[in-house]
């Protein structure tokens, strides 16, 4: 069962078409796995349309953008909905939670977890780690796939900007927990971690970064000068 989700602001910007392409890809992939967030998105569209309609009834047509008060009302409604959802999830019996293990695999997701896809150019970084850069046309962020072989890990690194990770296949762990297919994680600058794949299955993750990561231990630090979001 997917336990980690994009926050309301990601979904608001996604619904409004204001999210830049690379993070929008990450949200879109998460939505393929997560019925809960698909419902949240549908509710956002409905609530947003209602707020917009109320605002346009109260202000001149030439100023018909959603006002700050309208935006705050939208966020308040979303917070209420999220609190209700958390309460519902806490009341679900553990055995019922375990039932929701199916993954909605669209053509996009199926292609992303196919490590032998011809259009992916995989670069072996270590014996247990490979990376493939995806071209999206987003000049601000990089999108890539990490293939962590069973029992392998990504060397400890810190983030110099925001990193979004969506687990596509398998699981990985770090000091903060264990993550399953569909989980949507956001790391901010100066956070450090070393993701490790499960012992019995490879892990594939989609990652979006707006600044290069910086390896902090061992020989992996030698590659730091060559890391960039968009290498020439």
Secondary structure in CASP SS format (residue, H / E / C, confidence):
PFRMAT SS
TARGET T0000
AUTHOR 0000-0000-0000
METHOD secondary structure of the structure
MODEL  1
X C 1.00
X C 1.00
X C 1.00
X C 1.00
X C 1.00
X C 1.00
X C 1.00
X H 1.00
X H 1.00
X H 1.00
X H 1.00
X H 1.00
X H 1.00
X H 1.00
X H 1.00
X H 1.00
X C 1.00
X C 1.00
X C 1.00
X C 1.00
X H 1.00
X H 1.00
X H 1.00
X H 1.00
X H 1.00
X H 1.00
X H 1.00
X H 1.00
X H 1.00
X H 1.00
X H 1.00
X H 1.00
X H 1.00
X C 1.00
X H 1.00
X H 1.00
X H 1.00
X H 1.00
X H 1.00
X H 1.00
X H 1.00
X H 1.00
X H 1.00
X H 1.00
X H 1.00
X H 1.00
X H 1.00
X H 1.00
X H 1.00
X H 1.00
X H 1.00
X H 1.00
X H 1.00
X H 1.00
X H 1.00
X H 1.00
X H 1.00
X H 1.00
X C 1.00
X C 1.00
X H 1.00
X H 1.00
X H 1.00
X C 1.00
X C 1.00
X C 1.00
X C 1.00
X H 1.00
X H 1.00
X H 1.00
X H 1.00
X H 1.00
X H 1.00
X H 1.00
X H 1.00
X H 1.00
X H 1.00
X H 1.00
X H 1.00
X H 1.00
X H 1.00
X H 1.00
X H 1.00
X H 1.00
X H 1.00
X H 1.00
X H 1.00
X H 1.00
X H 1.00
X H 1.00
X C 1.00
X C 1.00
X C 1.00
X H 1.00
X H 1.00
X H 1.00
X H 1.00
X C 1.00
X C 1.00
X C 1.00
X C 1.00
X C 1.00
X C 1.00
X C 1.00
X C 1.00
X C 1.00
X H 1.00
X H 1.00
X H 1.00
X H 1.00
X H 1.00
X H 1.00
X C 1.00
X C 1.00
X C 1.00
X C 1.00
X C 1.00
X C 1.00
X C 1.00
X C 1.00
X C 1.00
X C 1.00
X E 1.00
X E 1.00
X E 1.00
X E 1.00
X C 1.00
X C 1.00
X E 1.00
X E 1.00
X E 1.00
X E 1.00
X E 1.00
X E 1.00
X C 1.00
X C 1.00
X C 1.00
X C 1.00
X C 1.00
X C 1.00
X C 1.00
X E 1.00
X E 1.00
X E 1.00
X E 1.00
X E 1.00
X E 1.00
X E 1.00
X C 1.00
X C 1.00
X C 1.00
X C 1.00
X E 1.00
X C 1.00
X C 1.00
X C 1.00
X E 1.00
X E 1.00
X E 1.00
X C 1.00
X C 1.00
X C 1.00
X E 1.00
X E 1.00
X E 1.00
X E 1.00
X E 1.00
X E 1.00
X E 1.00
X C 1.00
X C 1.00
X E 1.00
X E 1.00
X E 1.00
X C 1.00
X C 1.00
X E 1.00
X E 1.00
X E 1.00
X C 1.00
X C 1.00
X C 1.00
X C 1.00
X E 1.00
X E 1.00
X E 1.00
X E 1.00
X C 1.00
X C 1.00
X C 1.00
X C 1.00
X E 1.00
X E 1.00
X C 1.00
X C 1.00
X E 1.00
X E 1.00
X C 1.00
X C 1.00
X C 1.00
X C 1.00
X C 1.00
X E 1.00
X E 1.00
X E 1.00
X E 1.00
X E 1.00
X E 1.00
X E 1.00
X C 1.00
X C 1.00
X C 1.00
X E 1.00
X E 1.00
X E 1.00
X C 1.00
X C 1.00
X H 1.00
X H 1.00
X H 1.00
X H 1.00
X H 1.00
X H 1.00
X H 1.00
X H 1.00
X H 1.00
X C 1.00
X C 1.00
X C 1.00
X C 1.00
X C 1.00
X C 1.00
END
